[in-house]
């Protein structure tokens, strides 16, 4: 599957129909209703039910989805949900999340998202700050968490459990809510449509609380016009098509996942939903999607897994693998420059594709046209490898405050190491200190109940100050170099960008899951290292440690020696003051559950540094 050749050389050559942005639907609810009218009998969603003998996948058309959504929306209206009143959703990624979210907006309410891993203290704050009136809770564990802080969220009048039964009082089941709504619709078939007709673009659609590492989370206010802008603007890019099938595992409480769940309303593609991270690779072979969004950690694991497998094979297979990916890399490099391969290279690529590259793509279902990467920077070597094997990764950039997508590489116009061009209708600029500024309809309305934070983030001219440092090249591609707050200065006065170093290391070392670079105010840079539990299994077998625990392998002398070798390779690419002089391999992984990673698998740097302060201090002792 050869890469598409670039036909656009700079941003000025890109054209799109601006009229579609100006004449879009008033709300997400209108978008959904319009999509059902256009695509009633087409596939909208796929979801799996889990049983001991395996998963069973179910197909849902747009008309079938509307039947459930309208019933749930009517139930919410019957329970008294008024326009812009908040309805919280405390659940992992699943089909019912999509139904509850759409039902909330069709009832005129605003969804407040809550990660299922959010601690009780923060759940209480979010429910109270948002003044949520009803909560969709995934299961009994989430219900118990909400019940425990009930006194701190007095506005919550009802809890609807997605998985399980109600208690006949405060808690009701999803089926009970749907039955309530169907009874209301039997009395007034136009109940939901009448409510939808009242929704205006300026009404609140979603509150997403940022998962900050310090202080209370801030509620980002995203209006209906913000989401309809994302739906139409992404449709103008001609990257995703109506006949595509998306595999969606990302947390829907995160803006990236929520955006991917929204733009299908504008474009009409189908979405297979399953939030189980350990099922991503097996499900790709079953679902056979045409695209998927993911955080860099997923690409890092896939890259490391394939490369370690081939190293284990060795011999002729390894030699052929290296040759094929090198040929694919040369073709991808030409595509990046807008050029086509020579006849000889094209012939070599055809052979490489048949013998090796197509087989790699089969591991991902065999139908992937492209991936979308967001949430954090993707290592350039890993990105180039995916392009080389015919699996382009359209790296993008955005924040909760920009309703996710602000910039993205086009499949036909891309530059590895950048996050592409702004999406249609959005402006991007660079401040004097290098900070990336964003302006346009994708930007939030402000922080809920927090005028001071809003004033700090949004200036008088409407520019949102992202907190990221970046640069725009001569072709209009934006490159993000680091988070402004993450840059640190050594005691020698030299600045260090930790995320760039960490990303480089992940491309060099297939055994690592996280590298945490440290050195603010110190006389040299040091690091903490965690390992990928899947990647170290074959390594351990090859080093006489089969069956050993993660901790035993991580703390072993051979592993320290192996990581030290990769650190040496990393240091060879860095300035002297950036080089890592000492490191410690932790005897366990960093996890979302422990609060060390965000639900989108992004490092919580301050949490980790504070938690392992003693280990870091030991690097500088004496």
Protein Blocks (a to p, Z undefined) as FASTA:
>chain_A
ZZdddfbfbfklpccdfklmmmgcfbfklmmmmmmmmmmmpcfbdcddddfkbccddddd
fklmmmmmmmmmmmmmmnopaehiacdddddddfklmmmmmmmmmnopacddddfklcfk
lmmmmmmmnopabdcdfblmlmmmmmmmmmmmmmlmbdcdfbdcdehimbccfklmmmmm
mmmmmmmmmlmmmmmmmpcfkbcfbdcddddfehjdddddddfklmmmmmmmmmmnomac
fkbccddfbdfkbmklmmmmmmmmmnopacdddfbfklmmmmmmmnopabdcddfklmmm
mmmmmmmmmmmngmmllmmmmmmmmmmmmmmmmmmnopacdfklmmmmmmmmmmmmmmmm
mmnnopafbdcdehiacdfklmmmmmmnopacddddddfklnopabdcdfklccehiabj
adehiacdddfkopacdedjkbcfbdehilklmmmmpcfkopacehpacdddfkopacdf
bdfklpccdfkopacdfklmmmmmmmmmmkbfbdcddhehiabdcddddddfklmmmmmm
mnopghiafklmmmpmklmmmmmmmmmmmmmmpcfklpcfbdcddfbdcdfklopacfko
pacfklmmmmmmmmmmmmmgZZ
